[in-house]
Amino acid sequence: MNKILSSEILSEILSHNKYGRYFEDTELPYDKTLLYTIDCIQKLISEKHAEYRIKKSKANTIEGLIIFRKSAWDTEHFEKNTALIDYILVNHKEHNQRNNIAKFLIDSFILWCNQEKIEFIVAKVPSLDLISINVLLHKGFDFIESWIFNKIDLRKYKITNDNLLTLRFAQESDLHYMLEYSKDAYNTQRFHADHHIPYAKAEGLYEKWIKNSINDSNQNILVYDHKGIPSAFMTYYILDLSKYYNLKFAMWKMALINPSLRGQGIGKSFFNSLFDHHIKEGLDIVDSGLSLRNIVSLNTHNNVKFKVVSTLVTLHLWI
């Protein structure tokens, strides 16, 4: 265990940073979310690719913490040394002090980036953390997108047999259809929103995700066949948080629908059928994230009663 960032110290820091998907979900107990977040942070900083910087007060207490890492995946794809900011945590109540601490942390991170010859930085910050967002913008980061976390509590959801679709798991032969349906399907997403990224590079990233997902044992892909043709796909993985909440989550990652069937109500029927499948898997919650610009998907989520629990802001900086 990292002695500097012990559970006790992280608990104090997080008491001033009750942001994010789990802290902002009022149906989850704070003490369990605190424990889960501490475990996530301690696991992250124990990994060899993770880095962190702290700010100490004159009394030698920790006033702030920033955690970040290099991304081999993004570096390889974009051909630019890429770093990700995972956490910006300020351990202070007073606004001006929080602002100064956030500046110090981000300056420390930028110094590391210069030393490591980082060329591209991605920061995802809870929307409620306005100080960190404003400091990043002041440092030259570009706003890219707002991201919405939605959830469905399957324990409360009433499934009817009306219009339920027959689903199956994906096979290698489905890859062609997934790649075909993905063309221009993600033009509302952040990589297309960044003018520094050529269109082909952005499309290529989604293609890589799809190709990897079909053979990833940690992910599942459910398929609906319409008139014998694979026509709707959902990639997801199972997150077992029974240790903290006694809940298991279906984490939706990527949906694809045959463009010729869009606007015909397939999305709503597909989502309801997925809920039915997840219930039979013994899952409790469905988590689904999407860009605020993706109006079509946002409306489908609203139609099946997803609840927005949290939002975050994605920012990019090219050095």
PETAKA-V526146 format. One record per residue. N is the residue number from 1. RES is the residue in one small letter. NEAR is the number of other ideal C-beta (glycine too) atoms within 8 Angstrom. Layout:
n: [N N]
res: [RES RES]
near: [NEAR NEAR]
This chain:
n: [1 2 3 4 5 6 7 8 9 10 11 12 13 14 15 16 17 18 19 20 21 22 23 24 25 26 27 28 29 30 31 32 33 34 35 36 37 38 39 40 41 42 43 44 45 46 47 48 49 50 51 52 53 54 55 56 57 58 59 60 61 62 63 64 65 66 67 68 69 70 71 72 73 74 75 76 77 78 79 80 81 82 83 84 85 86 87 88 89 90 91 92 93 94 95 96 97 98 99 100 101 102 103 104 105 106 107 108 109 110 111 112 113 114 115 116 117 118 119 120 121 122 123 124 125 126 127 128 129 130 131 132 133 134 135 136 137 138 139 140 141 142 143 144 145 146 147 148 149 150 151 152 153 154 155 156 157 158 159 160 161 162 163 164 165 166 167 168 169 170 171 172 173 174 175 176 177 178 179 180 181 182 183 184 185 186 187 188 189 190 191 192 193 194 195 196 197 198 199 200 201 202 203 204 205 206 207 208 209 210 211 212 213 214 215 216 217 218 219 220 221 222 223 224 225 226 227 228 229 230 231 232 233 234 235 236 237 238 239 240 241 242 243 244 245 246 247 248 249 250 251 252 253 254 255 256 257 258 259 260 261 262 263 264 265 266 267 268 269 270 271 272 273 274 275 276 277 278 279 280 281 282 283 284 285 286 287 288 289 290 291 292 293 294 295 296 297 298 299 300 301 302 303 304 305 306 307 308 309 310 311 312 313 314 315 316 317 318 319]
res: [m n k i l s s e i l s e i l s h n k y g r y f e d t e l p y d k t l l y t i d c i q k l i s e k h a e y r i k k s k a n t i e g l i i f r k s a w d t e h f e k n t a l i d y i l v n h k e h n q r n n i a k f l i d s f i l w c n q e k i e f i v a k v p s l d l i s i n v l l h k g f d f i e s w i f n k i d l r k y k i t n d n l l t l r f a q e s d l h y m l e y s k d a y n t q r f h a d h h i p y a k a e g l y e k w i k n s i n d s n q n i l v y d h k g i p s a f m t y y i l d l s k y y n l k f a m w k m a l i n p s l r g q g i g k s f f n s l f d h h i k e g l d i v d s g l s l r n i v s l n t h n n v k f k v v s t l v t l h l w i]
near: [4 8 5 7 12 9 7 6 10 13 10 9 13 13 7 11 10 8 9 9 9 9 12 12 11 4 4 9 6 8 6 10 13 10 9 12 13 12 8 8 12 13 8 11 11 7 8 3 6 12 7 10 10 11 12 7 8 3 4 5 7 12 12 16 15 15 13 12 12 11 10 7 6 12 12 7 10 10 5 9 10 14 14 13 14 8 8 14 11 14 12 10 5 6 6 6 10 12 11 8 14 14 9 10 15 14 8 11 12 9 8 12 11 9 6 9 6 13 8 14 14 13 13 10 13 11 11 6 11 7 11 12 12 9 12 13 10 6 9 6 11 8 8 9 12 10 13 12 13 13 12 13 10 12 5 4 10 3 9 5 4 4 5 11 9 7 9 7 7 11 5 5 5 13 10 7 12 15 11 7 12 12 7 4 9 11 6 9 12 10 11 11 9 11 3 5 10 5 7 6 11 14 11 9 10 13 10 9 9 14 10 8 12 12 6 7 4 4 10 8 14 13 12 14 10 10 4 4 8 11 11 16 17 11 12 12 8 11 9 7 10 8 4 9 9 4 8 12 13 14 9 12 8 10 10 9 13 12 7 4 11 10 4 5 6 14 12 10 11 14 11 12 13 13 14 10 10 11 11 6 8 5 12 8 12 14 13 11 8 11 11 10 7 10 7 8 10 11 8 11 12 8 7 11 7 11 8 8 9 13 11 12 13 13 15 14 12 8 8]
